[in-house]
Amino acid sequence: MQQQPYPLGRFHTTLQQLEPRFAAALDASTLFLRRYLPGESIMQQGELSEQLYLVKRGRVSLNSTVHSGRSFQLGDIECHDQIFGEMEFFSTTPVQWNVVAETELDAHVICAHKLAKRLLAEPELALFFATALACDYLDTLEITTSRLLHPICYNIALELWRERQRTPMLGSRKRAREAARFGTTERVYRRALKELVEQGIIYEGDSGPAIADLTRLRAYLDL
C-alpha cells in the first residue's frame, strides 16, 4: 500500500487532512533504517513478521513459490513511499509473498507493536489502511479474474492498457519471470507476444512490450 492517500475513495479528503499525523505515527514507530542490496529479501514467504517496511524509493519484486519449485511472479513495483507487511500486521498470519529488492534501497523498519498502540490511541488513522487495502484488494481481484477468464494475449494487452492509466505494478525484463507472472511457460509467453506484435498492437521496446497502436489495442480489448 502507499503511504499517501489513494486518489479515489469516500474518505480521500479526510485522509489528506490526516496525512501529517499518519506520517508522524509511522515515524514514531520506526525502529531503524536498513539498506538492502539487489536480490536481498525484505520479507520471506512463510515467516512470521512483527515488522512493516516503508520503502520511499527503489524497485522491489513480489513472488510466491511452492514446494515443487514453481514460482508465480506478481510483478515489480517502483516504490514511492510504499508500505509492505500491512496484511500480516492486521492478520498476524505468516508472510504471503516474498518481497525482494531489485535495486539498492533503504527501508524504514516499523515495529508492529508500536504502530498497533498508536492506532488504538488514534483509531482514525486506521482509515489509511482500510482504504488502501480495499483499493488493492479490488485491483488484485480484477487482475486475478482477468487471468482466469481470458487468454494470455488478452491479459498482456490489458496490462499494457492498465499501465497507461496507472503504473503501480511493473513488468520484468526477464522473460522467464514475465511468463511466471502470467502463470505460463516462457515458450507460451513468447508465442503470445509474437501474436500481438504481428497484429500491430504492441512492439518490443528496450524495457519490454509497449503499445504500438492505441486504437488497435482498445479495439482488441473491446474498450
N, C-alpha and C positions, 0 to 999 in steps of 0.2 A: 504494500500500500504506500501511497505518497503521504508525506508529512503535511503538505499543503492541502487545503480543501479541494475536493474534486469540483470541476467546473459546473456540474449539474447536480440537481438534488433539492429536496424540500428544505434542507437546513443550510444551504450554501451561505446565505447572508449571515446567519448566526455563527457559522464556523469561521467566517472571515473575521468576525469580531473577537472570537475566542482564540484565534491563531497564536497571538503572542503568549497567552497563558499555556497553550499546549506545548509550544516550543520550550517554554521555561520548565514545564513538567518533565519533558524528555531530557533536558539538560541537567536538571536536578537529580534524575535517576540514572545518569550515565556513570559508569564505573571507570572507564578509561577509553582511550583511542588506540585501536590496533591496526597495524598495517598488514595487508595481505598481498602476496605476490601472485602472478598469474598461475592458475592451476591449483591454488590452495582452497580448501573447503572452508566456507564460512559457517555453514550448517550441514550436518550429515544426517541422511535419512535413517530413521530408526532410533536415533538418540533422543534422550530426554534433555530438554533445554530450559534453563531458568534465565535466559537472556534474550533480548531482542537486539537487532543490529540496524543502525541507521547509516546508510551509505549516501553521502551527499553527491559524490561524483565518482564515476567509474562504471565498468561494464561487468555484469555477472550473468551466469547461465544457471538454469534450473533443469534438473533431470531426476528421473526416478528409475531405479533398476530392480530386477527380480533375481532370484537365486540362479536362474538359468544363465544369467549374464545379459539378457535382453534389456535394452535401455530405451526409455521414452524421453525425448527432449522436449521440454515445454518451450524453450527458446531462450534468447538473450535479452537482457534489459539494460538499456543505457540509463543509469540511475541519475535522478535529480531529486535528492532528499527522499530516498526510498527506504521504507522500513520493512525488515524481514523478521519473521517469527511471531507475527501478531496472532495467527491462527493457533499456534501452540501456546501462546500466552493465555488465551481465553479458555482453551480446551484442556490444557495440561496433558496433551497426548504427545507421543513421540513425533519427531520431525518427519514431515511427509515427503519433502523434496530435498535433494541435495542442492545447496546453493554454493556455487563455485566462482571465485574471482577469475575473470577473463583478462583483466588488466590490473596493474598495480593500483591499489586503492586503500583508503583509510575507512574504517568502520567504527562508529561510536557504539560501544558495547553497553547496553542498557540493562540494568538489574530489574527483573520481572517483579520481585517483591517490593522494591521501592516504587515502581510505577503503579503497582496494584494499590498500594497505600494512598498514592496521590490521587488515583481515580476515585477511590472511596471517599476521599475528602472533597474532591471536586468532580462529582459524577457527570456533570455536563460535558466534561472533556471526553467522556466515552463516546460522544456523538461522532468524533473523528473516526474512531474505529468502526462504529456501526455503519456509518455512511460509506466508508471505504470498502468494508467487507461486502456490503450489498452490491456496490458497483463492480467490484472484482468478481464476485460470485456470478452476476448476470453476464459479465463479459466472458468468463471461463465457460459458463453453461452454453452460451451462444457458439463458442468455438467447438466445444465437445459435440454438441448436437449436429453442427455442420459436418464435422469429421465423420460422424456415424452415418449421416443420411446422404452425403454427396461423394462423388468420386474425387480422387486426388487432384486431378486437373482443376476442378472447380474450387477446391479448397486452397490451392496455391494462388489462383487468380483472386479469390475472395480475400486472402490475407494481404495481397498487394493493395487491394482497394481499401482495406481497413487501415493499413499503414499510411495511406494517403490522407485518411481522415484524422488519425491519431496514432502515435507511434510509441506505445509503452513497451511492446514486445517486438524484438528484432530477431532476424534470422542469423544463421551462421554461414561463414564462407566454406565450411567443411561439408561436403555432400553427404557423407555418412551420417553426420549429426542432423542435417536437414531431413534426410529420409526418416530417421528415428523420430523426428518431431512430428512427422505426418503419419507415423505408425506403419511404415512400409520399408521395403528394401531400397538400397541405393539404385539398383537396376530399374525398379518400377518408378522411382522418383525421376531418374534421368529421362525415362520414356515420356513421363507426363510433361516435363519441361519442354522436351522436343516437340510435343504435340501443340503446346501453347505458342511456341516460337514459330512453328510452321503456319499457324493461323494468324500470325501477325499481332498477337495480343501482348506478348512480352518479348523482351530481348535479354541476352546475358550481359549484364554490366560488370564492372570491376568488383563491385560489392555483392554480386549475386543477381537474381532475376529482378527486372524492373519493368514498369509499364511501357509498352511500345505505342499503343494506341488506346487512349482512354475511352473513345466511343465504342470500339470493338470489345473492350473489357466490360463496359456496362451492358452491352447487348448480350455478351456471353453469360454474365451473371443475372441477366433479366432484371436489371435495376431501373 
